[in-house]
Amino acid sequence: MKKISLVLISFLILGCSGTGVQLNFEDDKSNAIRAHYQNYLNNDMDGLKSLWSPDLKVYLNSTESISLEELEVLLQAQHATFSPIKMSWGDEGKTDVGQWVETASYPPGPSNEALTVTQTWFNWIAKSKLTGETIKMPAHISFVWGADGKITEEYHMYDTTEMIAAIEASTLASDAIPEE
């Protein structure tokens, strides 16, 4: 009976030990991303740049990264095409928090160094200035933090079909307007 008790206590202790992963919701990095999103919604490129590493790599539904300059052009096109742009997250009848934001710190492992990643989920909602149509799409973006406290990598995962079609239509419409 003593052996069984010892085995059960051992399983309990070992089974409840931490993995070294720390998950936070109101830490400095999560709050920095909330402010970063506010900069995006306000079309504040300088505010966005203040959190980006100069060597930022952005992956838009791809294993190939785009440059910081390409990202800026895309964000400017979004704001030229849509107004307002909003982010929404929350259950029906509950408070809309804008975005779900959580930051996980991972210990080093066999295939990675220690790593801190902020993950976000939200619905991106935007009204086309050209057609008045509203687009709503679920989005997930992950931000990888560097040792200097800047974002070094972003992983954007969402279906951009409707967004890109609206941006292209807006660009074609503005190209068709004769200059005076």
C-alpha positions as CSV (number, residue, x, y, z in Angstrom):
1,M,0.0,0.0,0.0
2,K,2.9,2.4,0.8
3,K,4.4,1.7,-2.7
4,I,1.0,2.5,-4.4
5,S,0.7,5.7,-2.3
6,L,4.3,6.7,-3.2
7,V,3.6,6.1,-6.9
8,L,0.4,8.1,-6.8
9,I,2.0,11.0,-5.0
10,S,4.9,10.9,-7.6
11,F,2.5,11.0,-10.5
12,L,0.6,13.9,-8.9
13,I,3.8,15.9,-8.3
14,L,5.3,15.2,-11.7
15,G,2.0,15.7,-13.5
16,C,1.4,19.1,-12.0
17,S,4.8,20.5,-12.5
18,G,5.1,23.5,-14.9
19,T,6.3,23.3,-18.4
20,G,8.2,26.5,-18.3
21,V,5.7,28.1,-20.7
22,Q,4.3,31.4,-19.3
23,L,1.0,32.8,-20.6
24,N,0.1,36.4,-19.9
25,F,-2.8,38.7,-20.9
26,E,-2.1,42.0,-19.3
27,D,1.7,42.1,-19.6
28,D,3.8,44.9,-21.2
29,K,4.0,43.0,-24.6
30,S,0.3,42.3,-24.8
31,N,-0.5,45.9,-23.9
32,A,2.1,47.1,-26.5
33,I,0.2,45.1,-29.2
34,R,-3.1,46.6,-28.1
35,A,-1.5,50.1,-28.6
36,H,0.0,48.9,-31.9
37,Y,-3.4,47.9,-33.1
38,Q,-4.7,51.4,-32.1
39,N,-1.9,52.9,-34.2
40,Y,-3.1,50.7,-37.1
41,L,-6.7,51.8,-36.7
42,N,-5.6,55.4,-36.5
43,N,-3.4,55.0,-39.6
44,D,-0.4,56.1,-37.5
45,M,2.5,54.7,-39.5
46,D,5.1,56.3,-37.2
47,G,3.4,54.7,-34.2
48,L,3.5,51.3,-35.9
49,K,7.2,51.7,-36.9
50,S,8.1,52.4,-33.3
51,L,7.4,48.8,-32.4
52,W,8.9,47.2,-35.5
53,S,12.5,46.0,-35.8
54,P,14.2,47.5,-38.8
55,D,14.8,43.9,-39.9
56,L,11.1,43.0,-39.5
57,K,9.9,39.9,-41.5
58,V,6.2,39.7,-42.3
59,Y,4.6,36.5,-43.5
60,L,1.1,37.1,-45.1
61,N,-0.4,33.6,-45.4
62,S,2.9,32.5,-46.9
63,T,6.3,31.0,-46.1
64,E,7.9,33.9,-48.0
65,S,8.3,37.2,-46.1
66,I,7.5,40.6,-47.4
67,S,9.6,43.7,-46.6
68,L,8.7,46.5,-44.2
69,E,8.2,48.8,-47.2
70,E,5.8,46.3,-48.8
71,L,3.8,46.1,-45.6
72,E,3.6,49.9,-45.4
73,V,2.2,50.0,-48.9
74,L,-0.4,47.4,-48.1
75,L,-1.5,49.2,-44.9
76,Q,-1.7,52.5,-46.7
77,A,-3.9,50.8,-49.4
78,Q,-6.2,49.4,-46.8
79,H,-6.7,52.9,-45.3
80,A,-7.2,54.5,-48.7
81,T,-9.8,51.9,-49.6
82,F,-11.7,51.4,-46.3
83,S,-13.2,53.6,-43.7
84,P,-13.9,52.9,-41.0
85,I,-11.7,49.9,-40.2
86,K,-12.5,48.2,-36.9
87,M,-11.5,45.1,-34.9
88,S,-13.9,43.1,-32.9
89,W,-13.7,40.3,-30.4
90,G,-16.3,39.0,-28.0
91,D,-19.3,36.8,-27.5
92,E,-22.8,38.0,-28.4
93,G,-24.1,40.1,-25.5
94,K,-20.6,40.4,-23.9
95,T,-18.1,43.3,-24.0
96,D,-16.3,43.7,-27.3
97,V,-12.6,43.9,-26.4
98,G,-11.5,44.6,-29.9
99,Q,-8.9,41.9,-30.0
100,W,-8.0,38.8,-28.0
101,V,-4.4,39.3,-27.0
102,E,-2.1,36.8,-25.2
103,T,1.6,36.6,-24.8
104,A,3.4,33.3,-24.3
105,S,7.1,33.0,-23.3
106,Y,8.6,29.6,-24.3
107,P,11.7,28.1,-22.8
108,P,14.5,26.9,-25.1
109,G,13.8,23.5,-26.7
110,P,15.4,21.0,-29.0
111,S,14.5,23.1,-32.1
112,N,14.3,26.7,-30.7
113,E,15.9,29.3,-28.5
114,A,13.8,30.9,-25.8
115,L,11.0,32.8,-27.5
116,T,8.2,35.2,-26.7
117,V,5.2,35.4,-29.0
118,T,2.1,37.5,-28.7
119,Q,-0.9,35.9,-30.4
120,T,-4.0,37.8,-31.4
121,W,-7.4,36.9,-32.8
122,F,-10.1,39.3,-34.0
123,N,-12.7,40.0,-36.7
124,W,-11.4,42.7,-39.1
125,I,-14.4,44.8,-40.2
126,A,-14.1,47.5,-42.8
127,K,-16.4,49.5,-45.1
128,S,-15.4,50.1,-48.7
129,K,-15.2,53.9,-49.5
130,L,-16.0,53.0,-53.1
131,T,-19.0,50.6,-52.8
132,G,-20.1,51.0,-49.2
133,E,-19.9,47.2,-48.8
134,T,-18.7,46.0,-45.4
135,I,-16.2,43.2,-45.2
136,K,-15.8,41.1,-42.1
137,M,-13.1,38.5,-41.8
138,P,-11.6,36.5,-38.9
139,A,-7.9,37.2,-38.5
140,H,-5.1,35.7,-36.5
141,I,-1.7,37.5,-36.2
142,S,1.3,36.3,-34.2
143,F,4.1,38.7,-33.2
144,V,7.6,37.4,-32.4
145,W,9.6,39.6,-30.0
146,G,13.3,40.3,-30.3
147,A,15.7,40.7,-27.3
148,D,15.5,44.5,-27.9
149,G,11.7,44.6,-27.2
150,K,10.9,45.1,-30.9
151,I,8.7,42.9,-33.2
152,T,11.1,40.9,-35.4
153,E,8.5,38.7,-37.2
154,E,4.8,38.8,-37.9
155,Y,2.6,35.9,-39.1
156,H,-0.7,37.0,-40.6
157,M,-3.3,34.3,-41.1
158,Y,-6.6,35.3,-42.8
159,D,-8.4,35.1,-46.1
160,T,-7.6,38.4,-48.0
161,T,-9.7,37.6,-51.1
162,E,-12.4,40.2,-50.4
163,M,-9.9,42.8,-49.1
164,I,-7.6,42.5,-52.1
165,A,-10.6,42.6,-54.5
166,A,-11.9,45.8,-52.9
167,I,-8.4,47.4,-53.0
168,E,-8.0,46.5,-56.7
169,A,-11.5,47.9,-57.5
170,S,-10.7,51.1,-55.7
171,T,-7.3,51.4,-57.5
172,L,-9.0,50.8,-60.9
173,A,-11.7,53.4,-60.1
174,S,-9.2,56.1,-59.1
175,D,-7.0,55.3,-62.2
176,A,-10.1,55.9,-64.4
177,I,-10.7,59.4,-63.0
178,P,-9.3,61.9,-65.5
179,E,-6.9,64.5,-64.1
180,E,-7.9,68.1,-64.5
